[in-house]
Amino acid sequence: MAAKDELGTRGERIAEQHLLRRGLTLLDRNWRCQQGEIDLVLRDGDETVFVEVKTRSSVAFGHPLEAITVAKLARLRRLAGAWCDAHPGAGRIRIDAVAVIAPRDLPAIVEHLERVF
């Protein structure tokens, strides 16, 4: 696995554990359809939460959240709709973003933004 892929996988695991500690329940991980992939799908009370995770080893080339563009958010919204079509009864939905800054030999920093779109 390429170093970039390993970092992304590590970031998704860190984000998942962070959200589980906050009381959310995991429904799906790396859900795919023809339109793309959703990193994490969780339940938070009566809401289904679709999470985009962006991971960097540092902020030398910008904060991870800077990689979430308007086009990416629109795609996430379409993907959330596709997930809901495949899983009837999803109820209220929201789209969150999680930034993970994960230096190789230091603890990761996690930033969770709710309702980004």
C-alpha positions in Angstrom: 0.0 0.0 0.0 1.3 3.4 -0.9 2.3 5.8 2.0 -0.5 8.2 1.0 -3.1 5.4 1.2 -1.7 4.2 4.5 -2.0 7.7 5.9 -5.6 8.0 4.6 -6.6 4.6 6.1 -4.9 5.6 9.4 -6.8 8.9 9.4 -10.1 7.2 8.8 -9.5 4.8 11.7 -8.6 7.7 14.0 -11.7 9.7 12.9 -13.9 6.6 13.4 -12.6 6.1 17.0 -13.0 9.8 17.8 -16.6 9.7 16.7 -17.4 6.4 18.5 -16.0 7.9 21.7 -18.4 10.9 21.2 -21.3 8.4 21.2 -22.0 7.9 17.5 -22.7 4.4 16.2 -21.0 3.1 13.1 -23.3 2.1 10.3 -20.9 1.8 7.3 -17.3 2.3 6.4 -16.0 3.0 2.9 -19.4 2.6 1.3 -19.2 2.6 -2.5 -21.5 3.0 -5.4 -21.1 4.1 -9.0 -20.9 7.7 -7.9 -18.1 7.3 -5.5 -17.3 6.5 -1.9 -18.4 7.7 1.5 -15.7 7.4 4.2 -18.0 6.8 7.2 -21.7 6.6 7.9 -22.8 6.8 11.5 -25.8 7.3 13.6 -26.1 10.3 16.0 -29.4 10.1 17.8 -32.1 10.4 15.1 -29.6 11.6 12.4 -27.7 9.6 9.9 -24.3 11.2 9.6 -22.1 11.1 6.4 -18.5 11.9 7.2 -15.7 12.9 4.8 -12.3 12.4 6.4 -9.3 14.3 5.2 -5.9 13.4 6.6 -2.5 15.0 6.4 0.8 14.3 8.2 1.3 18.1 8.7 -0.2 21.4 7.6 2.9 22.2 5.5 0.8 22.0 2.4 -2.4 23.3 3.9 -5.0 22.2 6.4 -6.8 19.0 5.6 -10.2 20.7 5.4 -9.0 22.9 2.6 -9.2 19.8 0.4 -13.0 19.7 0.8 -14.2 21.9 -2.1 -17.7 23.0 -3.0 -17.7 20.3 -5.8 -16.7 17.6 -3.2 -19.5 18.7 -0.9 -22.1 18.5 -3.7 -20.8 15.0 -4.5 -21.1 14.0 -0.9 -24.7 15.1 -0.9 -25.4 13.0 -3.9 -23.6 10.0 -2.3 -25.7 10.5 0.9 -28.8 10.4 -1.2 -27.6 7.2 -2.9 -26.9 5.6 0.5 -30.3 6.6 1.7 -31.9 5.0 -1.4 -30.0 1.8 -0.6 -30.9 1.9 3.1 -34.6 3.0 3.5 -35.5 4.6 6.8 -32.3 6.7 7.2 -34.4 9.6 8.6 -32.7 13.0 9.1 -29.3 13.3 7.6 -26.3 15.6 8.0 -22.9 15.8 6.4 -19.8 16.3 8.6 -16.1 16.6 7.9 -13.3 15.4 10.1 -9.7 16.7 9.6 -6.9 14.5 11.0 -3.4 15.8 11.3 -1.3 12.7 12.0 2.4 13.2 12.2 4.3 9.9 12.0 5.6 9.8 15.6 3.2 12.2 17.4 -0.4 11.9 18.6 -2.9 12.8 16.0 -5.0 16.0 16.1 -8.7 15.6 15.2 -11.0 18.4 14.2 -14.7 17.6 13.7 -17.0 20.0 11.9 -20.7 19.2 12.0 -23.2 20.1 9.2 -20.7 21.3 6.6 -23.4 21.1 3.9 
